[in-house]
Every structure is written in structure tokens, then in C-alpha cells.
Amino acid sequence: MDKTSTANQKHINSSSAWVMVSLMMVAYIFSFVDRYILGLLIEPIKADLNLTDTQIGLLLGPAFAIFYATMGLPLGYLADRSKRITIVSIGIFVWSLATAASGFAQKFWHLFLARMVVGVGEATLSPCALSIINDSFPPEKRGRPIGLYTTGMSVGPAAAYLAGAAVLTWTNSAGLINIPILGDMAPWQLAFIIVGLPGIILALLVYMRKEPERPLDHNPSGNLREGIGDALKFFAKKKWVYASFILPASVMTTIAYSQAWVPAMFERTWGMEAATYAYINGLLLLAFGPISNNGAGWLCDYWEKKGYEDAGLRVLILGAIMLLPTGILAPLMPNPTWCLILYTINTIGTALTSSSALVTLLRVVPANLKGLSVAFYLMCISLAGLLIGPTAVGILNDNVFGEQGVRYSMALVPLIIGTPVMIMIPFMRKHYLKELEEIKK
């Protein structure tokens, strides 16, 4: 073993690698808190700013997606060349400040612009975080750290719901709150400020960490250069390999982001206040989400050791089978109890899919394209999920089912988007298995 490999192995075995993963997970949690808090505040924001459901859908989806998705590729390019810790810490600071600034919005466009900036900041995180994790652990041990990182996908919304429930309960009981210098503020405005400001402290903590060395790794792309244009040509050449995990993951994000309407659905359908729903759902996410994410990582590693080279893809398919039917049926349940039960199963399927998709991706991408590949993956699933999910529900509400028929909008979107992808899974899996065979040659 050469000196470089020995140094990397020492770093891999050090506890600092897990400390780094934990910090990245906390950042991921914060990103989801700042992203999901808007969904809890739909009704008061609609009332105060006189917005339609379509406008709310634009805030929940496209406003955030415009830069979150498109900035991913250049930021992934930087992640493959620059100091990733610096990029992430700046990103955390930017999105946290933008979330707090959302509390000062007076018009639709104010919130739209703030959400765009949140998207810019959050686009820095996953390309850098997953590149760091990739360089900190050997291939056969990446499942668990990636599972821990993606735990933020379930803990983040849980934290958003619980924090939002606490803030809404407190502020709603007081009505308008007078803040020195800032003056009178509505509960929804204060909620944005409260959840946004702690991220500034986290940005400083991340900035103080030391990132790992970049190890030499297998490069199946041969003489592929590292520019974005060349990377896109490589992705196009391997389109069905990437589609094998990108399309199921896109179904997952479409369903997940459309669920930003769930608090409004519970309030409009069953009269459950947003704070009550947030508290119940937050506890359910906290109970089942982290176990599912880490369980996905463990299952990927277990099947990998058993000799299944497509272990990640197997877990992804299992998750997709769980999340699609529950995403369709949950809104149609006759009462909130059964709806919550199905959404809990949906959470488990989402966790399995999100964690294993990243393991599946990192298994087949070149070493010099880890950051760009993650950014490309996130761009695809974010554009699908954010542009289609919440926006389609809002449009269907305003033009087909009406505000009180939001449950039917939420059931129809995953049915239309998910069914064709599920039919294509066996075909796409063949291409992924063929790619694994080529890598071994």
C-alpha cells in the first residue's frame, strides 16, 4: 500500500470522519427545516398576502427549484476542485439568512425571491457533503454514513413540524407580537426568523472542520475530462444507467414535495389545525424516519457483503414499491388516522429510496466526477419533484378540484407520474447491472 493510500486509510479509520458526517447531517436537517416551514404556514400567508393556491404552489416548488437545481452543476464542479468545507459553510449562512428574511415579506415576490436565495444556499450542501463522505470511507462502508447523512431527510421535516407546531401554538395564542426595533409581527413571520437564525451558528462550526484528502479511485470514464460539458456528455452516454436510479428517485421527490400541502389538506378536509397536525406528524417522522434511513444504509452494506453488487438499487426498488401506492392512497383515506398510518409507511419507503439512490449512484460514477454526478442527480430529482409536485397540486386545486378537493389533487399527481416509472424498472435495472460488469473489466 503506498503512502497516499495509507494516509487515506488512517483518515477513514479516524473518528473525525464520523464527526464530519454528523455535522453534515445536522446541516441537512437545518436545510429541510428551512425548506418545510413554509408548508405549515400556507393558510396564514394566503390570508395576509392574499395569495392563490397556484401562487403558494409556485413558492413551494419553482421558487426554490430555480437555483437549487440549476446551481447544482457549477457547485458540484467546484466540489471536485475546491475546498468543500468553505463552500458548505457559505451555503448554510446564505440559506439561513434568506429564511430569516422571509419573515419580512410583504408581497408574493418578496417571498419568491427569498425562496430563490434559500435554493442557492442549499444547492451547496449535498454535492460537497457526499463527496466528503465518499472520500472518508471505503466503498464497502459507505452505506451507513450515507444513511446517517440522509437521516436529515426525515429528521429535518420532523424538526420543522415540531418546531413549527411549538412556534405556531405560542404565537397564535398571542396574536401579533411586538418585537423591539422590528415592530409588530404576525406568527408566520416570526416563525421564519426563529428557524432561520440558528443556521448562522452552524455555518461557523462547519467552517472550523478539516476536510479529508481526496483518494485515488476507480475511473470508468477513461480519458474523460472534468469540465461540465464533458460530464454532461458522459451522463448522456450512460443515460439508462443513471435513469435506473434517477427516475424512481424523481417519483420519490414528486410525492415528497407535493406533501407540503398535507397540513393544508388536513385542515381543509378534517378541520385539524396546522399546529396539531405538525406535532403528530413530527413525532411520527422522528420515530420512523431515522430508523428507516439508517436501516437502508445497513441493508445496502449487508447485501453488498452478501455479494449483491446492485445492493443499493435493490433497496431503492423496495422503497419505490412502498412509497408509490401509499402516496396515492393516503390522501383518499376516510379519516386522518388511516391517512397518517399510510403516510408513515410512505415515510419509510421515501427513506429507503433516498438513502439507497445515493449509494447506487456512487457505485458507478468516476472518481473525478463524484461532486458533479451528485449535483446532476440532485438537479434531475429536484426539478422533477419541485416543479411538478407542489405546483401541480396548486394548479389542480384552482382549476379542477377546488380548495376543498386538495386530497384528490394529491392522489392524482403521484398516480400519473409514478406508474410509468414503476413499469420501466426491470428494463433500467438491466442497464445498471451491465454497467457494473463493465466496471469490473
Sequence and secondary structure as in RCSB ss.txt:
>XXXX:A:sequence
MDKTSTANQKHINSSSAWVMVSLMMVAYIFSFVDRYILGLLIEPIKADLNLTDTQIGLLLGPAFAIFYATMGLPL
GYLADRSKRITIVSIGIFVWSLATAASGFAQKFWHLFLARMVVGVGEATLSPCALSIINDSFPPEKRGRPIGLYT
TGMSVGPAAAYLAGAAVLTWTNSAGLINIPILGDMAPWQLAFIIVGLPGIILALLVYMRKEPERPLDHNPSGNLR
EGIGDALKFFAKKKWVYASFILPASVMTTIAYSQAWVPAMFERTWGMEAATYAYINGLLLLAFGPISNNGAGWLC
DYWEKKGYEDAGLRVLILGAIMLLPTGILAPLMPNPTWCLILYTINTIGTALTSSSALVTLLRVVPANLKGLSVA
FYLMCISLAGLLIGPTAVGILNDNVFGEQGVRYSMALVPLIIGTPVMIMIPFMRKHYLKELEEIKK
>XXXX:A:secstr
  HHHHHHHHHHHSHHHHHHHHHHHHHHHHHHHHHHHHHHTHHHHHHHHT  HHHHHHHHTHHHHHHHHHTHHHH
HHHHTTS HHHHHHHHHHHHHHHHHHHTT  SHHHHHHHHHHHHHHHTTHHHHHHHHHHHHS GGG HHHHHHHH
THHHHHHHHHHHHHHHHHHHHHHH SEEETTTEEE HHHHHHHHHHTHHHHHHHHHHTS          TTTT  
 SHHHHHHHHHHTHHHHHHHHHHHHHHHHHHHHGGGHHHHHHHHH   HHHHHHHHHHHHHHHHHHHHHHHHHHH
HHHHHTT TTHHHHHHHHHHHHHHHHHHHGGG SSHHHHHHHHHHHHHHHHHHHHHHHHHHHTTS GGGHHHHHH
HHHHHHHHHHHHHHHHHHHHHIIIII GGGHHHHHHHHHHHHHHHHHHHHHHHHHHHHHHHHHHH 
